[in-house]
Amino acid sequence: MEIFDIQIMLKDGSLAPYQVQNERGSDLYKVFEQEKHVATFAASRDGSWNLNENPENINEDLEHRLINQLNGLRY
C-alpha cells in the first residue's frame, strides 16, 4: 500500500491536509481526512478521474481540487 500526504487549498485560501492510499497496480485512490474516508477516485486510462465513492458527500469544488492533486500522484 502506498500512502501520500497532500494539502488541498480550499476556496477561502486555507490548506487542508488529506491522505491518499493506493494499492500498487490499482486504479483506485482512496482519500482520507483525519482518518475518515471521504472519497474514492478511479483513474482512467485516458488521464481522467471518476469519483467512485463519496461517503462524506464532498462537493464538486472539493472534488476538482482533489483531482488536481491526484494528477501529481499518477504514474
DACORJO-V272065 format. One record per pair of residues at least 24 apart in sequence whose C-alpha atoms are under 8 Angstrom apart, sorted by the first residue. I is the first residue (numbers start at 0). J is the second residue. Records with the same first field share a line. If there is no record, write none. Layout:
BEGIN
I = J, J
END
This chain:
BEGIN
5 = 68
7 = 64, 65, 68
8 = 64
9 = 61, 64
END
